[in-house]
Amino acid sequence: MTLRLATLCTLLAATASLAQTAVLPRLAILRPDDPNVDTYTFGAAQCSDTLTLTWSNTLTTLTASCIQSPLKLWSTAVECLDTGPGASDTRYEDIPFLTLVGVRQGTFTVKIAELPDFKTTTLPDGGTNLLPCGDAQPFTRTHKVCGVVSYALNSGLGCGTAQPQAATPLKLVYDTKPPTAPEITDYAAQDQGMRLGFKVDSDTSTVLLEVKGPTDGDYRELAEAAAENAEVSGKGLQNNVPYLVRLRAKDAAGNVSDPSAELTITPILTLGFWGYYKNAGGTDPGGCSVGAGLMPLLFVAFAFRRARKQVRRQSR
């Protein structure tokens, strides 16, 4: 019975693994460095960059098409349309049908400066439209890189009606607007370090922990944590020394927020159960047995520690 159950669990685990890694057939515009991400976020430093993107076709229906239309590629500041690029969109070289269904994958380049909303357009009053890439005013702007191909299947009486097959677009997000400063929700002093809980806005990807000791000229970065962790810990500090502490938020484009409200935290030595046990003379390396003579000492140590915590809570 045990062997059968183990075999069943192995099969279920393998099935689940295959389900998680299975890729549905699609036509898509992808990032070569990370095909599983549908967004590329960048800042002002990339305004003159040229991106190399990938188009990928894993559909079998296109192979059976009785018309041979090319894959149209373009970028837009609005939504991708099945009808193809609009007048203000930026077009890229078409992909021939035989390449689309034969090679099934290729690359093309996109210049950031030539995205629709970043192209300089003179208005009737002599001004220019929108804010250019790299403008001193912080802002965000989203473009999409689109693709569509027309195909038709044989109906048995001839070639059927042509219909569009749109590609899954890639979003290009320009972002020079920093996120909101984090809010510190709780904190705790630790042995040679500290831990802080925080709340951040949805634009934040990373939270930076900065400290300033009595001899530091300015704040220095001590640690960082992913925004979804909701807390960050830092080590390498001196016990019984007060440190000014603050947090900053950083987004995917590298923009850093203003600092949070600062507070003072003093790292302290924290022993824990086994620390108290060993200080009381215990020699057990980690088991559950405690000599009868040491129990009163442990009770006194933990009672003293609890009393100190109650005093601290009452003083807040």
Secondary structure as the mmCIF struct_conf table of DSSP 4:
data_model
#
loop_
_struct_conf.conf_type_id
_struct_conf.id
_struct_conf.beg_label_comp_id
_struct_conf.beg_label_asym_id
_struct_conf.beg_label_seq_id
_struct_conf.end_label_comp_id
_struct_conf.end_label_asym_id
_struct_conf.end_label_seq_id
HELX_RH_AL_P HELX_RH_AL_P1 THR A 2 THR A 21
STRN STRN1 LEU A 27 LEU A 30
TURN_TY1_P TURN_TY1_P1 PRO A 32 ASP A 33
TURN_TY1_P TURN_TY1_P2 PRO A 35 ASN A 36
STRN STRN2 THR A 39 PHE A 42
HELX_RH_3T_P HELX_RH_3T_P1 ALA A 44 GLN A 46
TURN_TY1_P TURN_TY1_P3 CYS A 47 SER A 48
STRN STRN3 THR A 50 ASN A 57
BEND BEND1 THR A 60 THR A 60
HELX_RH_3T_P HELX_RH_3T_P2 THR A 61 ALA A 64
BEND BEND2 CYS A 66 ILE A 67
HELX_LH_PP_P HELX_LH_PP_P1 SER A 69 PRO A 70
STRN STRN4 LEU A 71 THR A 76
BEND BEND3 ALA A 77 VAL A 78
TURN_TY1_P TURN_TY1_P4 ASP A 82 THR A 83
TURN_TY1_P TURN_TY1_P5 ALA A 87 SER A 88
BEND BEND4 ASP A 89 ASP A 89
STRN STRN5 THR A 90 ILE A 95
HELX_LH_PP_P HELX_LH_PP_P2 PRO A 96 PRO A 96
HELX_RH_AL_P HELX_RH_AL_P2 PHE A 97 GLY A 102
TURN_TY1_P TURN_TY1_P6 VAL A 103 VAL A 103
STRN STRN6 GLN A 105 LYS A 111
HELX_RH_3T_P HELX_RH_3T_P3 ILE A 112 GLU A 114
BEND BEND5 LEU A 115 LEU A 115
HELX_RH_3T_P HELX_RH_3T_P4 PRO A 116 PHE A 118
BEND BEND6 LYS A 119 LYS A 119
STRN STRN7 THR A 122 THR A 122
TURN_TY1_P TURN_TY1_P7 PRO A 124 ASP A 125
BEND BEND7 GLY A 126 GLY A 126
STRN STRN8 THR A 128 THR A 128
BEND BEND8 ASN A 129 LEU A 130
HELX_LH_PP_P HELX_LH_PP_P3 LEU A 131 PRO A 132
TURN_TY1_P TURN_TY1_P8 CYS A 133 GLY A 134
BEND BEND9 ALA A 136 GLN A 137
STRN STRN9 THR A 140 TYR A 151
STRN STRN10 ASN A 154 ASN A 154
BEND BEND10 GLY A 156 GLY A 158
STRN STRN11 CYS A 159 CYS A 159
STRN STRN12 GLN A 163 ALA A 166
HELX_LH_PP_P HELX_LH_PP_P4 ALA A 167 ALA A 167
STRN STRN13 THR A 168 THR A 168
HELX_LH_PP_P HELX_LH_PP_P5 PRO A 169 PRO A 169
STRN STRN14 LEU A 170 ASP A 175
HELX_LH_PP_P HELX_LH_PP_P6 LYS A 177 PRO A 182
STRN STRN15 GLU A 183 GLN A 190
TURN_TY1_P TURN_TY1_P9 ASP A 191 GLN A 192
STRN STRN16 GLY A 193 LYS A 199
TURN_TY1_P TURN_TY1_P10 SER A 202 ASP A 203
STRN STRN17 THR A 206 LYS A 212
TURN_TY1_P TURN_TY1_P11 PRO A 214 THR A 215
BEND BEND11 GLY A 217 ASP A 218
STRN STRN18 ARG A 220 ALA A 226
HELX_RH_3T_P HELX_RH_3T_P5 ALA A 227 ASN A 229
STRN STRN19 GLU A 231 LYS A 235
HELX_LH_PP_P HELX_LH_PP_P7 LEU A 237 GLN A 238
TURN_TY1_P TURN_TY1_P12 ASN A 239 ASN A 240
STRN STRN20 TYR A 243 LYS A 250
TURN_TY1_P TURN_TY1_P13 ALA A 252 ALA A 253
STRN STRN21 VAL A 256 VAL A 256
HELX_LH_PP_P HELX_LH_PP_P8 SER A 257 PRO A 259
STRN STRN22 LEU A 263 ILE A 265
HELX_RH_AL_P HELX_RH_AL_P3 GLY A 272 ASN A 279
TURN_TY1_P TURN_TY1_P14 ALA A 280 GLY A 281
BEND BEND12 PRO A 285 GLY A 286
BEND BEND13 CYS A 288 CYS A 288
TURN_TY1_P TURN_TY1_P15 ALA A 292 LEU A 294
HELX_RH_AL_P HELX_RH_AL_P4 MET A 295 SER A 315
#
